[in-house]
Amino acid sequence: GVVYNYDQEGIHRDATGWDECISVPLVQPDMFELLQQWDKLLEDFSVGEAWLPHRYDEHEHNCYTYALGFINSVLTAQGKQQMTKSEFTERFVIPQTKRASKYITLHRELTANEFYIVPLPDEEEPC
């Protein structure tokens, strides 16, 4: 897919270069209608004046602010309460970061000790 991101140069829409990022699932699978609108909502949000390059500030108005702002705009449209930075971090970012950390630690240990993983052969169907 395409990754939307915001930095000192403004909004970017990248199809490559995010191979080692952490994906934080925000929409539940049963919210199909929202998933269908997601790209349009994101595009509409991204063209706002708030995300022009000169508005960028490393500490106060950055990519994290952009992501949380978009999420809060969706929540508002659904009539739900917005999230604070700390609530979003605790509910979504920290759990995914912990999972990624465990995976990275396991990968490093396996690599350092010259282990490798191979897929199990397909089980044969009994006759």
N, C-alpha and C positions, 0 to 999 in steps of 0.2 A: 504494500500500500504506500501511501504518501504520508510523510511525517511533517506536520506543521510545527514550526518553531520560531522563536522570536529572540533576536539579539540586537546589538548596536547597529546593525545594518537593516533592521526591520524584520518583517515576516518572510520566512522561507518555506517553501514546499519542496521537500527532498524525497526522491524516490530511492536514493541510495545513501550509504554512509552511516546508517543507524543499525548496523548488524549486531553491535554489542550493547544495545540499549536494553533497559528493563521496561517491559510492557506492563502497565497497570490497568487491569480490566475495570471499567467503570460502569458499563451497562450490562444488566443482567440479560441472559439469553432470551427470557420471555418478553423482553421489551423490544420486539421486532420493529414496531412502528417507529420508535426513536432511532433505532439503528439505520433505518431507511432514510431518515432526515439528517443524520449526523453530519455527513459531508457538507450539505447545504448550510446547516447551522454554523459549522466551523468556518466555512468560507465567508458567510455573512458577518460573523464576529470578527474575523481577521482583517476586514477592510476598514474597520473603525479607526478614527484618528488617534485613539489611545495607543495604537501599535505602530505609529510612525517611528522611524529611526531616532529622531532627535529626542523622543520621549523616554528612550531606554536609560535605565539607571541600574548599575550592577547590583545594588543592594535593595532598592525599593520598587523598581519597575522592570522586571526581567522575565525570563522564560517561565519561571515558576508562577509569577504573577499572571502571565498570559494563560497558562494552563488552568489555574484556579479560577481566573476570571471567566473563561469559557465554561467551565463546569458550573459555576454559579449562575451564568446566564441561562443555561439549560434548566437548572433547578428552579430558577425564578419563573421561566416559561411554563414549568409543570406545576407551579403553585406551591413549591416546596421551599423550605428554609435554606438559605445559603450556608456554606461551610466557611469556617475560619481557616487560616493557614495551618494552625496547630491541629485542628480536627482533621483536615485533609491529610496532613502528614501522618498522624497517628492511625487513621483508618485505612489509608491506601498505600502511602509511600513506604512506611516502615515495614509492614508485613512483606511486601514484595522485595524490599532491600535485604531483609533477613533471609528470605528464600534464595536470593541470588548469592548472598555471601556464603551460605552453606554449600551451594553448588560449586562456586569458585574454589572454596577450600577443598572440597572433595576432588575436584578436577586437578588441582595442584598436587595433592597428595598422591593421586594415582599416577600422574605424569612423573613426579619426582622419584617414585619407586618403580618405574618402568612397567606399570600395569597397563593393560589396554582392555577394552570391552568389545566383545563381538556379539552380534545378535544370535539368539538361540535359533536352532533350525526349526522350520515349521514342523509341527506335530503331524504325523501321518494319520489319516483317518483309518480306524479299524474296519476290517472287511466283514 
